[in-house]
Amino acid sequence: MKDRAQRASAFVRAHWGRLLTGAALLAVFFGNGGFRSLTRNWLELRRLNHEIIALQAEEKELNEKLKALRAGDGPVERLARRELGYIKKGEIEYRFPPPAKKRE
């Protein structure tokens, strides 16, 4: 046990400058809220940039859909038939039950 303490003491005496510098750097980076705040803000910036990219892709998709809807009545009619179930006057709507699941 004494040998271990002597080796530790010798190490500290030999590297006291490096140990002091390391402790000072640790205190500066982690001892105040500035570095933690900077890290937190950087992570938030990355998250927001990813969100912006996703929203821009969604905007592009919606603009293309809007352009198609403004191009003529065909897309509007197709959309109304599919999503709202509209039919033209004089048309007959056929509804079929979904196929039954096969038992194995």
C-alpha positions as a LaTeX table, in Angstrom:
\begin{tabular}{lrrr}
\hline
Residue & $x$ (\AA) & $y$ (\AA) & $z$ (\AA) \\
\hline
Met1 & 0.00 & 0.00 & 0.00 \\
Lys2 & 2.85 & 2.35 & 0.82 \\
Asp3 & 4.46 & 1.61 & $-2.54$ \\
Arg4 & 1.29 & 2.57 & $-4.35$ \\
Ala5 & 1.04 & 5.89 & $-2.50$ \\
Gln6 & 4.67 & 6.64 & $-3.26$ \\
Arg7 & 4.17 & 5.94 & $-6.97$ \\
Ala8 & 1.08 & 8.18 & $-7.04$ \\
Ser9 & 2.97 & 10.95 & $-5.25$ \\
Ala10 & 5.87 & 10.63 & $-7.68$ \\
Phe11 & 3.47 & 10.77 & $-10.64$ \\
Val12 & 1.83 & 13.92 & $-9.30$ \\
Arg13 & 5.19 & 15.59 & $-8.71$ \\
Ala14 & 6.38 & 14.67 & $-12.22$ \\
His15 & 3.19 & 15.75 & $-14.04$ \\
Trp16 & 1.77 & 18.49 & $-11.81$ \\
Gly17 & 1.62 & 21.03 & $-14.66$ \\
Arg18 & $-0.34$ & 18.74 & $-16.98$ \\
Leu19 & $-2.69$ & 17.71 & $-14.19$ \\
Leu20 & $-3.32$ & 21.33 & $-13.22$ \\
Thr21 & $-3.94$ & 22.33 & $-16.85$ \\
Gly22 & $-6.31$ & 19.39 & $-17.34$ \\
Ala23 & $-8.23$ & 20.24 & $-14.17$ \\
Ala24 & $-8.47$ & 23.89 & $-15.25$ \\
Leu25 & $-9.81$ & 22.92 & $-18.68$ \\
Leu26 & $-12.36$ & 20.58 & $-17.14$ \\
Ala27 & $-13.47$ & 23.35 & $-14.78$ \\
Val28 & $-13.81$ & 25.85 & $-17.62$ \\
Phe29 & $-15.76$ & 23.51 & $-19.93$ \\
Phe30 & $-17.97$ & 21.73 & $-17.45$ \\
Gly31 & $-17.95$ & 24.01 & $-14.41$ \\
Asn32 & $-20.03$ & 26.76 & $-15.92$ \\
Gly33 & $-23.33$ & 26.81 & $-17.74$ \\
Gly34 & $-21.95$ & 28.43 & $-20.88$ \\
Phe35 & $-20.48$ & 25.29 & $-22.41$ \\
Arg36 & $-23.53$ & 23.21 & $-21.53$ \\
Ser37 & $-25.74$ & 25.91 & $-23.01$ \\
Leu38 & $-23.62$ & 26.02 & $-26.17$ \\
Thr39 & $-23.88$ & 22.23 & $-26.55$ \\
Arg40 & $-27.63$ & 22.26 & $-25.93$ \\
Asn41 & $-28.11$ & 25.05 & $-28.50$ \\
Trp42 & $-26.01$ & 23.20 & $-31.07$ \\
Leu43 & $-28.12$ & 20.05 & $-30.64$ \\
Glu44 & $-31.32$ & 22.11 & $-30.96$ \\
Leu45 & $-29.96$ & 23.73 & $-34.14$ \\
Arg46 & $-29.30$ & 20.29 & $-35.66$ \\
Arg47 & $-32.82$ & 19.12 & $-34.76$ \\
Leu48 & $-34.37$ & 22.24 & $-36.28$ \\
Asn49 & $-32.34$ & 21.88 & $-39.48$ \\
His50 & $-33.63$ & 18.32 & $-39.89$ \\
Glu51 & $-37.17$ & 19.57 & $-39.28$ \\
Ile52 & $-36.72$ & 22.32 & $-41.89$ \\
Ile53 & $-35.58$ & 19.77 & $-44.48$ \\
Ala54 & $-38.62$ & 17.58 & $-43.78$ \\
Leu55 & $-40.98$ & 20.57 & $-44.00$ \\
Gln56 & $-39.43$ & 21.71 & $-47.28$ \\
Ala57 & $-39.97$ & 18.24 & $-48.76$ \\
Glu58 & $-43.59$ & 18.31 & $-47.59$ \\
Glu59 & $-44.05$ & 21.80 & $-49.07$ \\
Lys60 & $-42.67$ & 20.64 & $-52.41$ \\
Glu61 & $-45.06$ & 17.67 & $-52.44$ \\
Leu62 & $-48.05$ & 19.87 & $-51.58$ \\
Asn63 & $-47.11$ & 22.46 & $-54.22$ \\
Glu64 & $-46.99$ & 19.73 & $-56.87$ \\
Lys65 & $-50.40$ & 18.47 & $-55.74$ \\
Leu66 & $-51.81$ & 22.02 & $-55.84$ \\
Lys67 & $-50.36$ & 22.58 & $-59.32$ \\
Ala68 & $-52.03$ & 19.36 & $-60.52$ \\
Leu69 & $-55.36$ & 20.43 & $-58.99$ \\
Arg70 & $-55.20$ & 23.84 & $-60.65$ \\
Ala71 & $-54.35$ & 22.30 & $-64.04$ \\
Gly72 & $-57.93$ & 21.20 & $-64.74$ \\
Asp73 & $-61.06$ & 19.50 & $-63.49$ \\
Gly74 & $-59.75$ & 15.96 & $-63.92$ \\
Pro75 & $-57.61$ & 15.86 & $-60.77$ \\
Val76 & $-60.29$ & 17.65 & $-58.73$ \\
Glu77 & $-62.93$ & 15.17 & $-59.87$ \\
Arg78 & $-60.68$ & 12.18 & $-59.20$ \\
Leu79 & $-59.88$ & 13.51 & $-55.74$ \\
Ala80 & $-63.57$ & 14.17 & $-54.96$ \\
Arg81 & $-64.55$ & 10.69 & $-56.11$ \\
Arg82 & $-61.82$ & 8.94 & $-54.17$ \\
Glu83 & $-61.86$ & 10.91 & $-50.91$ \\
Leu84 & $-65.47$ & 12.11 & $-50.71$ \\
Gly85 & $-67.26$ & 9.32 & $-52.57$ \\
Tyr86 & $-68.93$ & 11.63 & $-55.12$ \\
Ile87 & $-70.62$ & 10.19 & $-58.20$ \\
Lys88 & $-71.99$ & 11.91 & $-61.29$ \\
Lys89 & $-75.71$ & 12.19 & $-61.95$ \\
Gly90 & $-76.94$ & 9.08 & $-63.72$ \\
Glu91 & $-73.98$ & 6.92 & $-62.64$ \\
Ile92 & $-74.52$ & 3.74 & $-60.68$ \\
Glu93 & $-72.22$ & 3.03 & $-57.78$ \\
Tyr94 & $-71.27$ & $-0.57$ & $-57.20$ \\
Arg95 & $-69.93$ & $-1.61$ & $-53.83$ \\
Phe96 & $-68.34$ & $-4.98$ & $-53.28$ \\
Pro97 & $-67.61$ & $-6.51$ & $-49.90$ \\
Pro98 & $-63.92$ & $-7.00$ & $-49.18$ \\
Pro99 & $-62.68$ & $-10.50$ & $-49.94$ \\
Ala100 & $-62.91$ & $-12.92$ & $-47.03$ \\
Lys101 & $-59.64$ & $-13.99$ & $-45.47$ \\
Lys102 & $-58.70$ & $-17.56$ & $-46.28$ \\
Arg103 & $-58.28$ & $-19.91$ & $-43.35$ \\
Glu104 & $-55.23$ & $-22.11$ & $-43.53$ \\
\hline
\end{tabular}
